[in-house]
Amino acid sequence: MVASIKQGQDSLNRLKVEYNELEHLARQIDQALATIPFTDRQKAKRLIEEY
């Protein structure tokens, strides 16, 4: 039982780390998109959404 709880906590912690990494990447993408002229930015967003 205790091992199962520990395993669940470890999984949750890994998910939190992955979530934080994805959030960081999303911020970087937004910052990069902000440097692109508006019409090109729309095209870039569409390309990103396809992946």
Backbone as a chain_set.jsonl record, in Angstrom:
{"seq": "MVASIKQGQDSLNRLKVEYNELEHLARQIDQALATIPFTDRQKAKRLIEEY", "coords": {"N": [[0.827, -1.196, 0.0], [1.844, 1.316, 0.897], [3.989, 1.502, -0.872], [2.613, 1.685, -3.241], [1.346, 4.171, -2.969], [3.604, 5.806, -2.869], [4.599, 5.34, -5.42], [2.559, 6.484, -6.923], [2.826, 9.164, -6.12], [5.366, 9.702, -7.144], [4.833, 9.453, -9.894], [3.018, 11.559, -10.219], [4.672, 13.726, -9.601], [6.491, 13.554, -11.73], [4.761, 14.145, -13.84], [4.107, 16.775, -13.173], [6.584, 18.022, -13.559], [6.919, 17.592, -16.315], [4.723, 19.039, -17.241], [5.433, 21.638, -16.451], [7.7, 21.965, -18.043], [6.523, 21.894, -20.589], [4.891, 24.149, -20.417], [6.859, 26.117, -20.243], [8.062, 25.824, -22.763], [5.883, 26.584, -24.349], [5.683, 29.286, -23.658], [8.105, 30.169, -24.712], [7.653, 29.722, -27.434], [5.518, 31.489, -27.876], [6.874, 33.899, -27.394], [8.732, 33.834, -29.454], [7.014, 33.893, -31.664], [6.016, 36.434, -31.389], [7.976, 38.001, -32.45], [7.741, 37.805, -35.12], [6.474, 39.241, -38.12], [3.002, 40.275, -38.359], [1.256, 38.986, -40.384], [2.808, 36.831, -41.19], [3.024, 35.643, -38.749], [0.483, 34.582, -38.309], [0.474, 32.524, -40.206], [2.569, 30.989, -39.168], [1.476, 30.211, -36.709], [-0.599, 28.585, -37.588], [0.883, 26.504, -38.76], [2.173, 25.489, -36.475], [-0.027, 24.584, -35.01], [-0.783, 22.435, -36.537], [0.96, 20.489, -35.808]], "CA": [[0.0, 0.0, 0.0], [2.729, 2.485, 0.97], [4.751, 1.529, -2.123], [1.678, 2.141, -4.267], [1.188, 5.617, -2.768], [4.884, 6.412, -3.271], [4.65, 5.252, -6.882], [1.621, 7.494, -7.413], [3.432, 10.48, -5.894], [6.455, 9.839, -8.121], [4.207, 9.692, -11.201], [2.472, 12.909, -10.187], [5.805, 14.656, -9.667], [7.005, 13.536, -13.113], [3.794, 14.878, -14.659], [4.263, 18.203, -12.861], [7.816, 18.471, -14.227], [6.64, 17.633, -17.749], [3.803, 20.155, -17.46], [6.221, 22.872, -16.341], [8.546, 22.05, -19.237], [5.652, 22.25, -21.719], [4.498, 25.542, -20.214], [8.036, 26.911, -20.586], [8.182, 25.784, -24.231], [4.787, 27.383, -24.897], [6.07, 30.695, -23.49], [9.173, 30.446, -25.68], [7.026, 29.778, -28.756], [4.797, 32.761, -27.93], [7.861, 34.977, -27.512], [9.288, 33.767, -30.802], [5.974, 34.339, -32.593], [5.862, 37.889, -31.25], [9.02, 38.666, -33.234], [7.427, 37.609, -36.54], [5.423, 40.156, -38.594], [1.672, 39.726, -38.068], [0.716, 38.044, -41.37], [3.625, 35.622, -41.106], [2.728, 35.044, -37.453], [-0.718, 33.766, -38.486], [0.908, 31.317, -40.914], [3.377, 30.204, -38.231], [0.566, 29.606, -35.731], [-1.302, 27.466, -38.266], [1.846, 25.395, -38.886], [2.369, 24.913, -35.152], [-1.238, 23.863, -34.612], [-0.842, 21.184, -37.286], [1.837, 19.506, -35.177]], "C": [[0.871, 1.258, 0.0], [3.533, 2.619, -0.326], [3.884, 2.07, -3.257], [1.474, 3.659, -4.177], [2.446, 6.345, -3.228], [5.006, 6.44, -4.793], [3.731, 6.308, -7.509], [2.184, 8.896, -7.254], [4.562, 10.732, -6.884], [5.904, 10.149, -9.514], [3.661, 11.109, -11.281], [3.582, 13.954, -10.301], [6.393, 14.716, -11.067], [6.07, 14.314, -14.034], [3.898, 16.385, -14.422], [5.486, 18.773, -13.565], [7.563, 18.596, -15.731], [5.726, 18.803, -18.084], [4.563, 21.48, -17.43], [7.115, 23.066, -17.56], [7.728, 22.464, -20.459], [5.199, 23.704, -21.628], [5.639, 26.488, -20.618], [8.214, 26.967, -22.11], [7.103, 26.641, -24.885], [5.105, 28.871, -24.782], [7.149, 31.074, -24.497], [8.609, 30.58, -27.093], [6.278, 31.098, -28.913], [5.757, 33.929, -28.11], [8.454, 35.007, -28.917], [8.272, 34.271, -31.828], [5.807, 35.857, -32.551], [6.896, 38.652, -32.071], [8.75, 38.585, -34.74], [6.348, 38.62, -36.953], [4.048, 39.483, -38.572], [1.182, 38.692, -39.083], [1.503, 36.731, -41.358], [3.352, 34.882, -39.802], [1.496, 34.145, -37.556], [-0.373, 32.45, -39.188], [1.689, 30.402, -39.969], [2.485, 29.505, -37.208], [-0.166, 28.429, -36.341], [-0.373, 26.264, -38.391], [2.041, 24.697, -37.551], [1.171, 24.079, -34.736], [-1.378, 22.532, -35.356], [-0.015, 20.096, -36.637], [1.542, 19.288, -33.736]], "O": [[0.656, 2.163, -0.807], [3.733, 3.729, -0.819], [4.356, 2.812, -4.118], [1.436, 4.344, -5.199], [2.366, 7.376, -3.897], [5.454, 7.426, -5.377], [4.087, 6.942, -8.502], [2.041, 9.729, -8.149], [4.703, 11.839, -7.404], [6.438, 11.0, -10.226], [3.824, 11.784, -12.298], [3.44, 14.946, -11.016], [6.754, 15.791, -11.546], [6.526, 15.054, -14.905], [3.789, 17.175, -15.359], [5.436, 19.878, -14.106], [7.948, 19.589, -16.347], [5.925, 19.483, -19.09], [4.357, 22.34, -18.286], [7.273, 24.183, -18.054], [8.174, 23.278, -21.267], [5.133, 24.406, -22.637], [5.411, 27.52, -21.25], [8.484, 28.028, -22.672], [7.371, 27.343, -25.86], [4.827, 29.637, -25.705], [7.118, 32.163, -25.069], [9.035, 31.446, -27.857], [6.383, 31.755, -29.948], [5.488, 34.845, -28.888], [8.653, 36.075, -29.494], [8.633, 34.995, -32.756], [5.492, 36.482, -33.563], [6.704, 39.834, -32.357], [9.444, 39.218, -35.536], [5.396, 38.832, -36.201], [3.942, 38.269, -38.746], [0.733, 37.618, -38.684], [0.926, 35.653, -41.498], [3.433, 33.655, -39.745], [1.464, 33.068, -36.961], [-0.87, 31.389, -38.809], [1.493, 29.186, -39.971], [2.711, 28.341, -36.877], [-0.338, 27.395, -35.696], [-0.79, 25.13, -38.155], [2.074, 23.468, -37.486], [1.328, 22.994, -34.176], [-2.02, 21.608, -34.858], [-0.249, 18.911, -36.875], [2.209, 18.484, -33.084]]}, "num_chains": 1, "name": "protein.A"}
